[in-house]
Amino acid sequence: VLLDVGGLDEIKGVSHRGGFLRIGGATSIAAIAASPLVHEKAPILTAAAKSIGSPMVRNRATLAGNLASASPSADTAPALLALDAVVRLASAREGVRETPLANFFLGYRSTLLKEDEIITDILIPVPSDRSAGMFEKVGLRNADAISVVCVAVVMEMDGMVGPATNGKRDV
C-alpha cells in the first residue's frame, strides 16, 4: 500500500514555540533551505538542506523521507543529530511517541519506525545564543553529489568576545 501524505498540512511547515523548532515531516527540503526561521535558529540545518541534490530534488524530497530511509548519505541527519533533534512518530493503533534521533537509527537502512507509523514532526531544541555550529559535506562532484561524508557540530561557547580576544571566544 502506498499512501501519499503530502496533502496533510498538519505535518508540514516550520514553527517555533516553547524553546523548540518544530518541522513537520512532510516539509520539503526546499522549504527548510528557504526558511528564515530555520536559518536563524538552526543554520547548520539550512546548510545541510541546501546541500541536497538539485532544486527539483529539494522541491520533492521531505525531511521525514530523508530520515526514514536511514541512508548513510542522508545529509540532514548529521545536522539534526548535532542539534539533539527528537523525532515524533504517530500510529493509528498506538498513538504518538517521541524518540531522540540518536536512538531512531538502528543501523544501515534500519530505524525504530514501525510498519504502521509515520514521522509527523522533528523537534529541535533551539540552541542558546552562545552556540555556534558548522555543517560540511564532501561528495565526489560539485553538483547533485551523494555524500561521501558529512560532518556537523554544534558547540556552546563560554566567555565573551572582546578586544583582548581578537573576536574569538574561548571554547
Phi and psi in degrees as GROMACS dihedral restraints (atoms count N, CA, C in turn):
[ dihedral_restraints ]
;  ai    aj    ak    al  type     phi  dphi    fc
    3     4     5     6     1  -113.5    20    10
    4     5     6     7     1   125.5    20    10
    6     7     8     9     1  -123.2    20    10
    7     8     9    10     1   121.7    20    10
    9    10    11    12     1   -91.5    20    10
   10    11    12    13     1   113.1    20    10
   12    13    14    15     1   -98.1    20    10
   13    14    15    16     1     9.2    20    10
   15    16    17    18     1   -60.3    20    10
   16    17    18    19     1   -20.8    20    10
   18    19    20    21     1   -90.3    20    10
   19    20    21    22     1    -1.0    20    10
   21    22    23    24     1   -86.2    20    10
   22    23    24    25     1   101.4    20    10
   24    25    26    27     1   -62.7    20    10
   25    26    27    28     1   -24.0    20    10
   27    28    29    30     1   -63.3    20    10
   28    29    30    31     1   -23.9    20    10
   30    31    32    33     1  -113.3    20    10
   31    32    33    34     1    28.9    20    10
   33    34    35    36     1  -123.3    20    10
   34    35    36    37     1   159.9    20    10
   36    37    38    39     1    98.3    20    10
   37    38    39    40     1   171.6    20    10
   39    40    41    42     1  -127.2    20    10
   40    41    42    43     1   133.9    20    10
   42    43    44    45     1  -145.6    20    10
   43    44    45    46     1   165.1    20    10
   45    46    47    48     1  -131.3    20    10
   46    47    48    49     1   122.0    20    10
   48    49    50    51     1  -157.9    20    10
   49    50    51    52     1   139.7    20    10
   51    52    53    54     1    58.8    20    10
   52    53    54    55     1    35.6    20    10
   54    55    56    57     1    80.6    20    10
   55    56    57    58     1     6.9    20    10
   57    58    59    60     1  -123.9    20    10
   58    59    60    61     1   143.4    20    10
   60    61    62    63     1   -94.0    20    10
   61    62    63    64     1   124.1    20    10
   63    64    65    66     1  -109.3    20    10
   64    65    66    67     1   125.3    20    10
   66    67    68    69     1  -121.6    20    10
   67    68    69    70     1   121.9    20    10
   69    70    71    72     1   -65.4    20    10
   70    71    72    73     1   143.5    20    10
   72    73    74    75     1   -59.3    20    10
   73    74    75    76     1   -31.7    20    10
   75    76    77    78     1   -89.4    20    10
   76    77    78    79     1    11.0    20    10
   78    79    80    81     1   -73.1    20    10
   79    80    81    82     1   131.9    20    10
   81    82    83    84     1   -70.8    20    10
   82    83    84    85     1   153.1    20    10
   84    85    86    87     1   -61.5    20    10
   85    86    87    88     1   -36.5    20    10
   87    88    89    90     1   -61.9    20    10
   88    89    90    91     1   -41.3    20    10
   90    91    92    93     1   -65.8    20    10
   91    92    93    94     1   -37.1    20    10
   93    94    95    96     1   -67.2    20    10
   94    95    96    97     1   -44.0    20    10
   96    97    98    99     1   -62.1    20    10
   97    98    99   100     1   -31.8    20    10
   99   100   101   102     1   -94.0    20    10
  100   101   102   103     1    -5.5    20    10
  102   103   104   105     1   -74.4    20    10
  103   104   105   106     1   119.5    20    10
  105   106   107   108     1   -62.2    20    10
  106   107   108   109     1   -32.8    20    10
  108   109   110   111     1   -66.8    20    10
  109   110   111   112     1   -44.1    20    10
  111   112   113   114     1   -65.0    20    10
  112   113   114   115     1   -42.9    20    10
  114   115   116   117     1   -60.2    20    10
  115   116   117   118     1   -39.6    20    10
  117   118   119   120     1   -73.0    20    10
  118   119   120   121     1   -44.5    20    10
  120   121   122   123     1   -93.0    20    10
  121   122   123   124     1   -29.2    20    10
  123   124   125   126     1  -145.5    20    10
  124   125   126   127     1    65.5    20    10
  126   127   128   129     1   -59.6    20    10
  127   128   129   130     1   -25.4    20    10
  129   130   131   132     1   -69.6    20    10
  130   131   132   133     1   -25.9    20    10
  132   133   134   135     1   -72.3    20    10
  133   134   135   136     1   -36.9    20    10
  135   136   137   138     1   -58.6    20    10
  136   137   138   139     1   -47.0    20    10
  138   139   140   141     1   -61.8    20    10
  139   140   141   142     1   -41.8    20    10
  141   142   143   144     1   -64.2    20    10
  142   143   144   145     1   -44.7    20    10
  144   145   146   147     1   -62.9    20    10
  145   146   147   148     1   -40.4    20    10
  147   148   149   150     1   -68.1    20    10
  148   149   150   151     1   -20.6    20    10
  150   151   152   153     1   -82.8    20    10
  151   152   153   154     1    -9.1    20    10
  153   154   155   156     1   -82.9    20    10
  154   155   156   157     1   123.8    20    10
  156   157   158   159     1    43.6    20    10
  157   158   159   160     1  -148.1    20    10
  159   160   161   162     1  -101.6    20    10
  160   161   162   163     1   170.9    20    10
  162   163   164   165     1   -54.9    20    10
  163   164   165   166     1   -37.2    20    10
  165   166   167   168     1   -65.0    20    10
  166   167   168   169     1   -40.7    20    10
  168   169   170   171     1   -65.5    20    10
  169   170   171   172     1   -46.5    20    10
  171   172   173   174     1   -62.6    20    10
  172   173   174   175     1   -31.3    20    10
  174   175   176   177     1   -70.7    20    10
  175   176   177   178     1   -28.5    20    10
  177   178   179   180     1   -99.8    20    10
  178   179   180   181     1   -35.2    20    10
  180   181   182   183     1   -68.7    20    10
  181   182   183   184     1   148.3    20    10
  183   184   185   186     1  -118.6    20    10
  184   185   186   187     1   162.2    20    10
  186   187   188   189     1   -64.1    20    10
  187   188   189   190     1   -44.0    20    10
  189   190   191   192     1   -61.8    20    10
  190   191   192   193     1   -40.6    20    10
  192   193   194   195     1   -63.6    20    10
  193   194   195   196     1   -37.9    20    10
  195   196   197   198     1   -65.4    20    10
  196   197   198   199     1   -32.9    20    10
  198   199   200   201     1   -87.9    20    10
  199   200   201   202     1   -40.2    20    10
  201   202   203   204     1   -64.7    20    10
  202   203   204   205     1   -26.4    20    10
  204   205   206   207     1   -74.5    20    10
  205   206   207   208     1   -17.4    20    10
  207   208   209   210     1    52.2    20    10
  208   209   210   211     1    35.9    20    10
  210   211   212   213     1   -75.3    20    10
  211   212   213   214     1   138.7    20    10
  213   214   215   216     1   -63.0    20    10
  214   215   216   217     1   -17.2    20    10
  216   217   218   219     1  -100.2    20    10
  217   218   219   220     1    17.6    20    10
  219   220   221   222     1   -71.8    20    10
  220   221   222   223     1   104.4    20    10
  222   223   224   225     1   -65.3    20    10
  223   224   225   226     1   -27.6    20    10
  225   226   227   228     1   -77.9    20    10
  226   227   228   229     1   -22.6    20    10
  228   229   230   231     1   -59.3    20    10
  229   230   231   232     1   -48.4    20    10
  231   232   233   234     1   -60.9    20    10
  232   233   234   235     1   -40.1    20    10
  234   235   236   237     1   -64.8    20    10
  235   236   237   238     1   -44.5    20    10
  237   238   239   240     1   -68.4    20    10
  238   239   240   241     1   -35.1    20    10
  240   241   242   243     1   -64.9    20    10
  241   242   243   244     1   -43.0    20    10
  243   244   245   246     1   -63.9    20    10
  244   245   246   247     1   -28.4    20    10
  246   247   248   249     1   -89.3    20    10
  247   248   249   250     1     4.8    20    10
  249   250   251   252     1    58.5    20    10
  250   251   252   253     1    42.2    20    10
  252   253   254   255     1   -66.1    20    10
  253   254   255   256     1   153.4    20    10
  255   256   257   258     1  -119.4    20    10
  256   257   258   259     1   138.3    20    10
  258   259   260   261     1  -103.1    20    10
  259   260   261   262     1   130.2    20    10
  261   262   263   264     1  -101.9    20    10
  262   263   264   265     1   125.1    20    10
  264   265   266   267     1  -114.6    20    10
  265   266   267   268     1   145.5    20    10
  267   268   269   270     1  -134.1    20    10
  268   269   270   271     1   141.8    20    10
  270   271   272   273     1  -136.5    20    10
  271   272   273   274     1   141.1    20    10
  273   274   275   276     1   -64.5    20    10
  274   275   276   277     1   -32.2    20    10
  276   277   278   279     1   -84.4    20    10
  277   278   279   280     1   -40.6    20    10
  279   280   281   282     1  -110.7    20    10
  280   281   282   283     1    -1.1    20    10
  282   283   284   285     1    81.8    20    10
  283   284   285   286     1  -148.8    20    10
  285   286   287   288     1  -108.7    20    10
  286   287   288   289     1   140.0    20    10
  288   289   290   291     1  -140.7    20    10
  289   290   291   292     1   157.9    20    10
  291   292   293   294     1  -125.1    20    10
  292   293   294   295     1   145.7    20    10
  294   295   296   297     1  -145.5    20    10
  295   296   297   298     1   142.7    20    10
  297   298   299   300     1   -59.3    20    10
  298   299   300   301     1   141.7    20    10
  300   301   302   303     1   -57.2    20    10
  301   302   303   304     1   -33.2    20    10
  303   304   305   306     1   -59.8    20    10
  304   305   306   307     1   -26.0    20    10
  306   307   308   309     1   -95.3    20    10
  307   308   309   310     1   -13.4    20    10
  309   310   311   312     1   -69.1    20    10
  310   311   312   313     1   -40.8    20    10
  312   313   314   315     1   -82.8    20    10
  313   314   315   316     1   125.0    20    10
  315   316   317   318     1   -99.9    20    10
  316   317   318   319     1   -22.5    20    10
  318   319   320   321     1   167.3    20    10
  319   320   321   322     1  -165.8    20    10
  321   322   323   324     1   -57.4    20    10
  322   323   324   325     1   116.8    20    10
  324   325   326   327     1    52.7    20    10
  325   326   327   328     1    34.0    20    10
  327   328   329   330     1  -135.4    20    10
  328   329   330   331     1   131.1    20    10
  330   331   332   333     1  -134.1    20    10
  331   332   333   334     1   175.8    20    10
  333   334   335   336     1   -75.7    20    10
  334   335   336   337     1    -9.5    20    10
  336   337   338   339     1   -58.2    20    10
  337   338   339   340     1   123.3    20    10
  339   340   341   342     1   -83.3    20    10
  340   341   342   343     1   163.1    20    10
  342   343   344   345     1   -56.0    20    10
  343   344   345   346     1   -34.2    20    10
  345   346   347   348     1  -103.3    20    10
  346   347   348   349     1    17.8    20    10
  348   349   350   351     1  -108.2    20    10
  349   350   351   352     1   155.6    20    10
  351   352   353   354     1  -129.7    20    10
  352   353   354   355     1   157.3    20    10
  354   355   356   357     1   -85.3    20    10
  355   356   357   358     1   114.5    20    10
  357   358   359   360     1   -92.5    20    10
  358   359   360   361     1   -35.2    20    10
  360   361   362   363     1  -149.8    20    10
  361   362   363   364     1   155.7    20    10
  363   364   365   366     1  -120.7    20    10
  364   365   366   367     1   125.8    20    10
  366   367   368   369     1  -109.6    20    10
  367   368   369   370     1   128.5    20    10
  369   370   371   372     1  -120.7    20    10
  370   371   372   373     1   118.6    20    10
  372   373   374   375     1   -63.2    20    10
  373   374   375   376     1   126.4    20    10
  375   376   377   378     1   -67.7    20    10
  376   377   378   379     1   122.3    20    10
  378   379   380   381     1   -61.6    20    10
  379   380   381   382     1   152.3    20    10
  381   382   383   384     1   -68.2    20    10
  382   383   384   385     1   166.2    20    10
  384   385   386   387     1   -64.9    20    10
  385   386   387   388     1   -16.2    20    10
  387   388   389   390     1   -90.9    20    10
  388   389   390   391     1     8.5    20    10
  390   391   392   393     1   -94.8    20    10
  391   392   393   394     1   152.2    20    10
  393   394   395   396     1  -141.8    20    10
  394   395   396   397     1   153.1    20    10
  396   397   398   399     1  -151.3    20    10
  397   398   399   400     1   171.3    20    10
  399   400   401   402     1  -153.4    20    10
  400   401   402   403     1   144.2    20    10
  402   403   404   405     1  -125.8    20    10
  403   404   405   406     1   135.2    20    10
  405   406   407   408     1  -139.3    20    10
  406   407   408   409     1   135.0    20    10
  408   409   410   411     1  -120.3    20    10
  409   410   411   412     1   138.4    20    10
  411   412   413   414     1  -119.5    20    10
  412   413   414   415     1   124.5    20    10
  414   415   416   417     1  -129.4    20    10
  415   416   417   418     1   178.6    20    10
  417   418   419   420     1   -87.3    20    10
  418   419   420   421     1   -10.8    20    10
  420   421   422   423     1  -148.5    20    10
  421   422   423   424     1   172.4    20    10
  423   424   425   426     1   -78.4    20    10
  424   425   426   427     1   -38.6    20    10
  426   427   428   429     1  -111.2    20    10
  427   428   429   430     1   142.1    20    10
  429   430   431   432     1    52.9    20    10
  430   431   432   433     1    33.8    20    10
  432   433   434   435     1   -80.3    20    10
  433   434   435   436     1   137.4    20    10
  435   436   437   438     1   -80.8    20    10
  436   437   438   439     1   138.0    20    10
  438   439   440   441     1   -61.8    20    10
  439   440   441   442     1   134.6    20    10
  441   442   443   444     1   -89.3    20    10
  442   443   444   445     1   -41.8    20    10
  444   445   446   447     1  -154.8    20    10
  445   446   447   448     1   142.5    20    10
  447   448   449   450     1  -126.2    20    10
  448   449   450   451     1   143.7    20    10
  450   451   452   453     1  -130.6    20    10
  451   452   453   454     1   135.0    20    10
  453   454   455   456     1  -137.5    20    10
  454   455   456   457     1   141.4    20    10
  456   457   458   459     1  -144.9    20    10
  457   458   459   460     1   143.0    20    10
  459   460   461   462     1  -130.0    20    10
  460   461   462   463     1   131.3    20    10
  462   463   464   465     1  -126.8    20    10
  463   464   465   466     1   147.3    20    10
  465   466   467   468     1  -104.1    20    10
  466   467   468   469     1   127.5    20    10
  468   469   470   471     1   -89.2    20    10
  469   470   471   472     1   147.1    20    10
  471   472   473   474     1  -110.8    20    10
  472   473   474   475     1   154.0    20    10
  474   475   476   477     1    91.3    20    10
  475   476   477   478     1   178.0    20    10
  477   478   479   480     1  -122.7    20    10
  478   479   480   481     1   150.0    20    10
  480   481   482   483     1   -84.2    20    10
  481   482   483   484     1   130.7    20    10
  483   484   485   486     1  -157.9    20    10
  484   485   486   487     1   177.9    20    10
  486   487   488   489     1   -58.1    20    10
  487   488   489   490     1   -34.2    20    10
  489   490   491   492     1   -72.4    20    10
  490   491   492   493     1   -17.9    20    10
  492   493   494   495     1  -100.8    20    10
  493   494   495   496     1     1.8    20    10
  495   496   497   498     1    56.4    20    10
  496   497   498   499     1    33.8    20    10
  498   499   500   501     1    79.4    20    10
  499   500   501   502     1     5.1    20    10
  501   502   503   504     1  -103.0    20    10
  502   503   504   505     1   148.8    20    10
  504   505   506   507     1  -104.6    20    10
  505   506   507   508     1   148.5    20    10
  507   508   509   510     1   -76.2    20    10
  508   509   510   511     1   132.2    20    10
